[in-house]
Amino acid sequence: MSQNNCESKIRYETEIEARKNRGWLESENKQKYSVYGCSSCSGWHLASIR
């Protein structure tokens, strides 16, 4: 069983912080992102939606 490693991802302390940055990234990159809670670090990350 492999363990998910999130060290290379940007970690947000709160869901609100992640959502704010998602809006900025979506407008800058013209791409959609989803916000998810991480069980490995107890933080929040963004994932691109394809």
Secondary structure, 3 states (H helix, E strand, C coil): CCCCCCCCCCCECCHHHHHHHHHHHHHHHCCCEEEEECCCCCCEEEEECC
